[in-house]
Amino acid sequence: MQLLKKIKLLCLLCSSFSFSLQGQQNNGEYKLLRSLADKRTGAGNKFHKGLSKINSPLCLAVPAGLFITGLIEKDRTLKENALFITESIVISSLTTWTMKSVIKRDRPAIHDPSFIAVMDEHSYSFPSGHTSEAFSMATSLSIKYRQWYVVVPAFAYAGLAGYSRLYLGVHFPTDVLAGALVGSGSAWLTWKLNQWLHRKKKNKAAPAF
């Protein structure tokens, strides 16, 4: 019950935030985006466009690698961890898609045609799906493997993925912030849900005296 209340609270906060976005002129956000746009280079554009294209395959490669290793080494824990990370990414992606469909926030270049983005994106802007996916992967991976040499690179990549979307001019800063929250929150909620299901299964299997 407490988990359901937390999910409802998260949805309520996201909804309240989305309403606050409606009608905003985003002057502060455009100021940041334009400052990044002024620093664009040909090499930078190529790098960040490439990063955006490989984001989904890279995020899914993490659990896939764990699962394959688990099969080879016959390690059940590795396979379970891979499934957990995959579940987190799927839930994050579904949440992001739902919020985009409900909120329907235009991309920066559509909201203000004078702003030039590096890439053409035709879906809605809020929240950032790339950022959500990256933070979901990083958070779920860090939950299972809490060593610094796993946590630091995972979140460094997630932060770079979010920055990349700002550099390319395809998202507002609040889109990226919300994406990070959705991704991390989805991983945490998935972890809590799995713990609850495990306890329920364990209690059901326990013999009655």
C-alpha positions in Angstrom: 0.0 0.0 0.0 2.8 2.4 0.8 4.4 1.7 -2.6 1.1 2.5 -4.4 0.9 5.8 -2.4 4.4 6.7 -3.5 3.5 6.0 -7.1 0.4 8.1 -6.9 2.4 10.9 -5.3 5.0 10.8 -8.0 2.3 11.0 -10.7 0.6 13.9 -8.9 3.9 15.8 -8.7 4.6 15.2 -12.4 1.1 16.3 -13.3 1.4 19.5 -11.2 4.8 20.3 -12.8 3.4 19.7 -16.3 0.6 22.2 -15.7 3.1 24.8 -14.5 4.9 24.4 -17.9 1.8 25.4 -19.9 2.0 29.0 -21.1 5.5 29.5 -20.0 7.8 31.6 -22.3 10.8 29.6 -21.1 13.1 32.6 -21.3 15.6 31.2 -18.7 15.6 27.9 -20.5 16.2 29.4 -23.9 19.0 31.5 -22.4 20.8 28.3 -21.4 20.1 26.6 -24.7 21.3 29.5 -26.8 24.6 29.7 -24.7 25.2 26.0 -25.5 24.3 26.6 -29.2 26.9 29.3 -29.4 29.6 26.8 -28.4 28.6 24.2 -31.0 31.3 22.8 -33.3 31.2 20.4 -36.2 33.0 17.7 -34.1 30.7 18.3 -31.1 27.6 18.0 -33.3 28.8 14.8 -34.7 29.7 13.3 -31.3 26.4 14.2 -29.6 24.3 13.1 -32.6 26.1 9.8 -32.5 25.6 9.5 -28.7 21.8 10.1 -29.1 21.6 7.4 -31.8 23.4 4.7 -29.7 21.7 5.6 -26.4 19.0 2.9 -26.5 21.2 0.1 -27.8 23.8 1.0 -25.3 21.4 1.0 -22.3 19.9 -2.3 -23.4 23.4 -3.8 -24.0 24.0 -3.6 -20.3 21.3 -6.0 -19.2 21.9 -8.1 -22.3 25.6 -8.5 -21.4 24.7 -9.5 -17.9 22.1 -12.0 -19.0 24.5 -13.6 -21.6 27.2 -13.8 -18.9 24.8 -15.4 -16.5 23.8 -18.0 -19.1 27.5 -18.9 -19.8 28.5 -19.0 -16.2 25.1 -20.5 -15.1 24.8 -17.6 -12.6 21.2 -17.1 -11.6 21.9 -13.8 -9.8 23.3 -12.2 -13.0 20.3 -13.3 -15.0 17.9 -11.9 -12.3 19.8 -8.6 -12.2 19.6 -8.4 -16.0 15.9 -8.9 -15.8 15.5 -6.2 -13.2 17.5 -3.6 -15.2 15.4 -4.4 -18.3 12.2 -4.1 -16.3 13.3 -0.7 -15.0 14.1 0.6 -18.5 10.8 -0.7 -19.9 8.8 1.0 -17.1 10.7 4.2 -17.5 10.1 4.2 -21.3 6.4 3.5 -20.8 6.1 6.3 -18.2 7.9 8.7 -20.5 5.8 7.9 -23.5 2.6 8.3 -21.4 3.7 11.7 -20.0 4.7 12.9 -23.5 1.2 11.9 -24.9 -0.6 13.7 -22.0 1.5 16.8 -21.6 2.3 17.4 -25.3 5.0 20.0 -24.8 6.6 21.2 -28.1 10.3 21.0 -28.8 12.4 24.1 -28.3 12.7 24.7 -32.1 9.0 24.3 -32.6 8.0 26.5 -29.7 10.4 29.2 -31.0 11.3 28.8 -34.7 14.1 31.3 -34.3 16.0 28.7 -32.2 18.0 26.2 -34.3 18.4 22.6 -33.2 21.0 20.3 -34.5 18.6 17.4 -35.0 15.0 17.2 -36.2 12.8 15.6 -33.5 9.1 15.3 -34.2 7.8 13.7 -30.9 6.8 15.8 -27.9 9.5 17.2 -25.6 8.6 16.6 -22.0 10.2 14.6 -20.5 13.4 13.6 -22.2 13.2 9.9 -23.2 16.9 9.5 -23.8 17.7 10.9 -20.3 15.0 8.8 -18.7 16.4 5.7 -20.3 20.0 6.5 -19.4 19.2 7.3 -15.7 17.0 4.2 -15.4 19.9 2.0 -16.6 22.4 3.8 -14.3 20.2 3.7 -11.2 19.1 0.1 -11.6 22.7 -1.0 -12.3 23.9 0.9 -9.3 21.3 -0.6 -7.0 22.6 -4.1 -7.9 26.3 -3.2 -8.1 27.1 -0.5 -5.6 30.9 -0.4 -6.2 32.2 3.1 -7.1 33.7 1.8 -10.3 30.2 0.9 -11.5 28.2 3.8 -10.0 30.5 6.6 -11.1 30.7 5.6 -14.8 27.0 4.7 -15.0 25.9 8.1 -13.8 28.6 9.9 -15.7 27.2 8.4 -18.8 23.6 9.3 -17.8 24.6 12.9 -17.1 26.4 13.1 -20.5 23.2 11.7 -22.2 21.1 14.4 -20.6 23.7 17.2 -21.5 23.8 15.9 -25.1 20.1 16.5 -25.5 20.5 20.1 -24.4 23.6 20.6 -26.6 21.6 19.4 -29.6 18.8 21.8 -28.7 16.1 19.1 -28.8 15.0 19.5 -25.2 14.4 22.2 -22.5 16.4 21.8 -19.3 13.3 20.9 -17.4 12.7 18.1 -19.9 16.1 16.7 -19.0 15.6 17.2 -15.3 12.2 15.4 -15.4 13.7 12.6 -17.5 16.4 12.0 -14.9 13.7 11.9 -12.2 11.5 9.6 -14.1 14.4 7.2 -15.0 15.8 7.1 -11.5 12.3 6.9 -9.9 11.3 4.1 -12.2 14.3 2.0 -11.3 13.7 2.6 -7.6 10.0 1.8 -7.8 10.8 -1.4 -9.8 13.3 -2.4 -7.1 10.8 -1.8 -4.3 8.1 -3.7 -6.3 10.4 -6.7 -6.8 11.2 -6.7 -3.1 7.5 -6.7 -2.2 6.7 -9.5 -4.7 9.7 -11.5 -3.3 8.5 -11.2 0.3 4.9 -12.0 -0.7 6.1 -15.2 -2.6 8.3 -16.1 0.3 5.5 -15.8 2.9 3.2 -17.7 0.7 5.7 -20.6 0.4 6.4 -20.6 4.1 4.8 -23.7 5.9 2.0 -23.0 8.3 2.3 -24.4 11.8 
